[in-house]
Every structure is written in C-alpha cells, then in structure tokens.
Amino acid sequence: TMVDRDKFTVHPNILSSITVFVMELDENRKMKITQEDGRLEDILKEHLGLDHVTLIECGRGSEVDAAREQWNDGSNTLAIAPGEVVVYSRNYVTNRSLEEAGIKVHTIPSAELSRGRGGPRCMSMPLWREDPN
C-alpha cells in the first residue's frame, strides 16, 4: 500500500521476486496488458519515475509478526495525505515501523471493523462509476 510518494507497506514474502500485470491504454485507448517479473522495488521505481523507494515490511520482517499483522490488515493502510495514514491499533509492530519511517500514524480500534476482513483502505475506497445514461 502506498503511504507516501515513495514509501509502501509490503508483506515480506513479496520482496524477492514478483509478477505484476501492467494495464495501460494505448494511443487508440485500447487496453494493453503486459506482464513484468522482477523485484517489487525495481518495478515501483520504474513505473513511478523514482530513484528510490522505501518498502516498510509488515511485522518488521518477523515471520510470526508479519503473518499475524497481515491477517489483521497490517499492510492495509488508508493514506489521507502523503506521509499520513489511518491504521488499526492492533498492528502495533507495523505501526511502529511506519512511524520510524517518518509516517504520521492515526490509529483506530478494529475489533468490530476487522471482522469483515477489510482494512481502513478497503472500507473507505471511493467507487467511480460511469453514468449509464
């Protein structure tokens, strides 16, 4: 999840190699899909035109903490401004990593919200639809 212009939360299992599908409109406004394989960091830098990105690991790289906090939507943050996010308070390990990376963190309780299996970003994502008329 993008939390700043050059910072992202990630699950540690996707750091070495990943396959992504890039969807772009060509000059005729037709959808063009290409597959890219590589390191997430390199793919993000290329597509965002950045020299450097910071990947903030869910659970601080601990296999146990990463598994627990990912289950509780540790990487699912709601960016309300560049470098400012809303997160669940129960993911204290990942939240500490965000703060140490210079991200302003607003925590909210999640006991009832997380039962629906969605994080702050999932539950507040705007939906855009074309007018059918």
Secondary structure, 3 states (H helix, E strand, C coil): CEEECCEEEECHHHCCCEEEEEEEECCCCCEEEEEEEECHHHHHHHHHCCCCCEEEEHHHHCHHHHHHHHHCCCCCCEEEECCEEEEECCCHHHHHHHHHCCCEEEEECCCCHHHHCCCCCHHHCCCCCCCCC
